[in-house]
Amino acid sequence: MEKKPRKKKREHDFAVTAFRVVQEATGQIEPESTEAETELVEGKNPHAVALGRLGGLKGGKARAEKLSPEQRKEIARKAANVRWKKP
């Protein structure tokens, strides 16, 4: 019988992470770059990466502004049904 892969252990607990975020926000320490961020930029044009990220950041808001309240309500209802659906 195959064993299930184990979840990766957390490096810090919630309090340590929150403390680090506050220090970064107040400028007491430099923000840490994650491995995922550096992997995305390696071998790619950093300007193109920045533009792609910029478009991704405003995409959801732009879509929400175009939808009518009824359409947003229906999307939210479908999402809630999927979220609370029993397996």
N, C-alpha and C positions, 0 to 999 in steps of 0.2 A: 504494500500500500504506500502510495506517494505521500510524502509529508508536504503540508502547505508551507509556502514561504513565509518567514516571520516578518513582522513589521519592523521597520528600522527604528531603533531606539532614539528617543528625543535627546538632543544635546543638553538642553536646559529645561527647567520647569518654567511655568508661566511667569512667575515673579521675576526671574532673571531676564527673560526675554523682554518683559515690559520695562524693566529698568534700563536695559540697553537701548530700547526704542526712545525712551525719554532723553537719555544722554545724547543720542544722535540728533534728536529734534532740537535740543537746546544748544547744540554745537560743542558740547564738552568732549566728544570723541568723534572721529571720522566714521561715516557709514561704512559697513563692511559690504564688499561686493560679493554676491553669491556666485557659486560655480556656474549656475545656469546662465546668469547674465554674461559671464566671460565666454562661455561656450557659444552663445548666440553671436557675439561680436567677432570672434576669431574667424578670419577668412572672409568676412563680409565688410561691405562698405559701411562704416559707422553712421554716415549721414542717411543712408537708405534704411538702416535699422531704426534710427531715430524717427524718420518719417513714418515708417510702418507702425511703430509704437504709438505715435501721435494719432494716427488714424484709428487705431484700435481703442484708444482711450475715449475718443469722442463718438464712436460708432453707436454704442448703446443709448446714449442720451439723444442723439440725432434720430434714431429709430423711434424712441419713445415719444418724441415731440411730433412725429408724423402720424402716430396712431391716434385714433379716436378713443374716448374713454371706454366705449363699448368693446373695442378691439383689445385694449389693455386688460379689461376685466376678463374677457374670454381667455386670453393668454395666461393670466394669473390663475384662473380656475383650472385650466388644463395642467399647469405646473403643479398646483396643489394636489390635484388628483393623482398625478404620477408620483409625487413625493410621498403621499400617505397611502399609496396602494400597497396592500399586503402581498408578500412574496408567495 
